Amino acid sequence: MTQLKFKRVTSRYAKSQFTTIGLALIFYVLVVLYMPYMIYMINENASVFSLVPMSDTLVVGLVYVTVLVGTLIPFTFVSKAFKIKIKDYWRGTHFSFVDFIVYSIVFLALGTALVFATSIINMYIPLGTNAYIGTLTVLPTDGLSSILYALLYCFALPIIEEISFRGVLLRALGAYGNRFATFACAIIYALMQADMASMIPAFFMALFLINLTLRHKSITPAIAVHIVFNLFMYGFEFIPSDFLMIATGLIFVIYLLALYFVLTRRYIYIKIKKVDHKYITKLFYARPTIIIAIFMSIIYMVISRLG
């Protein structure tokens, strides 16, 4: 997904490229994080604004469109600016059904363990809402709205996030080295979450998805396992209390299988060659637009936490 050799460019050119990415991230934060929360809050206080409250279905539908538009527009802009062809995201890859099962099991084990650990920390140090769900926790999920919610969380989000972060952003930063691109993409993805409780799981899960993308030179495997994980997390919320022991047993089996796949090397985490890109890293995080995007994301986390 990224270029194999480090591309030498001028400092001025790199600054320009990083500024473009920062502008896209600012747009992303404003639309994907702030707007859904504003829609929800305005609807909850409709009487204050002399408005007629919207139905739950309309609220979720508006958020659905907002998240899609807020993600696709800025990252499409980055794709055009960096001359990245969308078809490159879907290039052919050797991804068998066995690979799909192995990757899904390991990803489920990693994700659930991180969410569980973060939830425990959240009990003592309040960080936010349910880990790895974020803004969507404020949405109503009754009747038809629950179907829209499920489609958004389980299918739409995994696809557009993989295209945007493991597709566009990874390729855009890949010209400066895979190691730099890997950690920059993981950090940005974590910071773009809706609450602090989601940041830790998001960072390590992003590393997994990036590694998978680099290994297969395609985002298809990442999309597949991301959908499986979100389906699992969504479905887990509806398990009756009488079946919690069975669900716990299922998770334990997933952990055992994941451990088996790792120990037998059916799953191998590829190592990324370490290259010294300290200057590029400083250049990236020193861009005013990148700083503003990160600051806006953190401010949102604080506001949503207090709200």
SVG drawing of the C-alpha trace seen along z (x, -y; Angstrom):
<svg xmlns="http://www.w3.org/2000/svg" viewBox="-43 -29 61 53">
<polyline fill="none" stroke="black" stroke-width="0.4" points="0.0,0.0 2.9,-2.4 6.0,-3.0 8.9,-0.7 11.7,-3.3 11.9,-6.6 11.1,-9.4 13.4,-12.4 11.4,-15.6 12.1,-19.1 11.0,-20.4 8.7,-22.9 7.0,-20.2 6.5,-18.0 5.1,-20.9 2.6,-21.5 1.5,-17.9 1.2,-17.6 -0.8,-20.9 -3.2,-19.4 -3.7,-16.4 -4.3,-18.6 -7.0,-20.6 -8.7,-17.3 -8.6,-16.2 -10.0,-19.5 -13.0,-19.0 -13.3,-15.4 -13.4,-16.4 -15.9,-19.2 -18.3,-17.0 -17.9,-13.5 -17.4,-14.4 -19.1,-17.7 -22.1,-17.6 -23.6,-14.3 -23.4,-15.6 -24.9,-18.9 -27.8,-17.1 -28.5,-15.0 -28.2,-18.0 -30.4,-20.3 -33.1,-17.5 -33.0,-16.8 -33.5,-20.5 -35.8,-21.2 -38.3,-23.1 -35.6,-25.6 -35.1,-26.5 -38.9,-26.4 -38.4,-23.3 -40.4,-20.2 -38.3,-17.2 -37.2,-14.8 -38.0,-11.1 -35.3,-8.7 -35.1,-7.4 -34.5,-10.8 -31.8,-11.6 -29.9,-8.4 -30.4,-9.0 -28.9,-12.5 -26.0,-11.2 -25.5,-8.4 -25.3,-10.9 -23.1,-13.2 -20.5,-10.6 -20.4,-9.3 -20.0,-12.8 -17.6,-14.0 -15.3,-11.0 -15.4,-10.6 -15.1,-14.2 -11.9,-15.2 -10.1,-11.9 -11.2,-12.0 -9.6,-15.5 -6.4,-14.0 -6.5,-11.2 -6.8,-13.7 -4.1,-16.0 -1.6,-13.0 -2.7,-11.5 -3.7,-8.2 -6.0,-6.0 -8.9,-4.5 -8.5,-1.3 -5.2,-0.7 -7.0,-0.2 -8.7,2.8 -5.9,4.4 -5.9,8.2 -4.5,10.0 -3.9,13.6 -6.5,13.6 -7.9,17.1 -10.9,18.0 -8.4,19.6 -6.6,16.3 -9.9,14.6 -10.7,16.9 -7.2,16.6 -7.1,12.8 -10.6,12.4 -10.0,14.5 -6.7,12.8 -8.3,9.3 -11.3,10.3 -9.0,11.4 -7.0,8.2 -9.9,5.9 -12.1,7.5 -9.1,7.7 -8.3,4.0 -11.9,2.9 -12.2,5.0 -9.0,3.6 -10.0,0.0 -13.4,0.6 -11.8,1.6 -9.6,-1.5 -12.7,-3.6 -14.2,-2.4 -11.4,-4.1 -10.4,-6.9 -13.5,-8.0 -12.4,-8.4 -15.6,-8.6 -18.4,-6.4 -18.2,-2.7 -14.8,-2.0 -14.6,-1.9 -18.2,-3.1 -17.8,-6.8 -20.2,-9.3 -22.7,-6.6 -23.5,-6.0 -25.6,-9.2 -27.9,-7.9 -31.3,-6.5 -31.6,-2.9 -35.3,-1.9 -37.3,-0.5 -36.2,-1.5 -33.4,-3.6 -31.8,-0.5 -31.5,0.9 -29.9,-2.2 -27.5,-2.3 -26.5,1.3 -25.8,0.7 -23.7,-2.4 -21.7,-0.8 -21.3,2.7 -20.8,2.0 -20.5,-1.6 -18.0,-2.7 -15.6,0.2 -15.6,-0.3 -15.1,-4.1 -12.6,-4.1 -10.4,-1.5 -10.6,-3.4 -9.8,-6.7 -7.2,-5.8 -5.6,-2.5 -6.2,-3.4 -5.8,-7.1 -3.8,-8.3 -1.5,-5.3 -0.6,-5.7 -0.2,-9.5 2.3,-9.2 3.9,-6.1 6.1,-8.1 8.0,-9.1 8.6,-5.6 6.4,-2.7 7.4,-3.0 6.6,-6.7 3.3,-6.1 2.3,-3.2 2.7,-5.1 1.4,-8.4 -1.8,-6.8 -2.3,-4.8 -1.9,-7.9 -4.1,-10.1 -6.8,-7.4 -6.7,-7.1 -6.9,-10.8 -9.8,-11.1 -12.0,-8.9 -15.0,-10.4 -13.8,-9.8 -10.7,-9.0 -11.9,-5.5 -11.7,-4.6 -8.2,-5.9 -6.2,-3.1 -8.1,-0.2 -8.2,-2.3 -4.4,-2.8 -3.4,0.9 -6.2,2.1 -5.1,-0.4 -1.6,1.0 -3.0,4.5 -5.1,3.3 -2.2,1.3 0.1,4.3 -2.6,6.4 -2.9,3.8 0.9,3.6 1.2,7.4 -1.5,7.9 -1.0,4.5 -4.8,4.1 -7.4,2.9 -9.8,5.8 -8.5,8.0 -8.7,5.0 -12.3,4.2 -13.3,7.9 -11.9,8.3 -13.1,4.8 -16.7,5.7 -16.4,9.0 -15.2,7.1 -18.0,4.5 -20.6,7.1 -19.3,9.0 -19.3,5.9 -22.8,4.8 -24.3,8.3 -22.7,8.6 -24.9,5.7 -28.0,7.8 -27.0,11.0 -29.5,11.8 -28.1,11.8 -29.0,15.6 -26.5,16.3 -23.6,14.1 -21.7,17.2 -21.9,18.7 -20.7,15.5 -17.8,15.4 -16.9,18.9 -17.0,18.0 -14.6,15.1 -12.3,17.5 -12.3,19.9 -11.5,17.0 -8.5,16.2 -7.3,19.8 -7.6,20.0 -5.8,16.6 -3.0,17.9 -2.8,21.1 -2.6,19.2 0.1,16.9 2.2,19.7 1.9,21.9 2.8,18.9 -0.5,19.2 -0.6,15.5 2.6,13.5 2.9,9.8 5.3,8.5 8.2,6.4 8.5,2.9 12.1,1.9 13.2,-0.8 14.3,-3.9 15.2,-7.2 12.5,-9.7 12.7,-11.9 12.8,-15.1 9.8,-14.0 7.9,-13.1 8.6,-16.5 7.7,-18.2 4.4,-16.4 3.2,-17.1 4.5,-20.7 2.1,-21.6 -0.5,-24.1 -3.3,-22.3 -2.4,-19.0 -2.1,-20.6 -5.5,-22.3 -7.1,-19.0 -5.7,-17.2 -6.7,-20.0 -10.2,-20.1 -10.5,-16.4 -9.3,-16.6 -11.7,-19.5 -14.6,-17.4 -13.6,-14.6 -13.6,-17.0 -17.0,-18.5 -18.6,-15.1 -17.3,-13.9 -18.6,-16.9 -21.9,-16.7"/>
</svg>
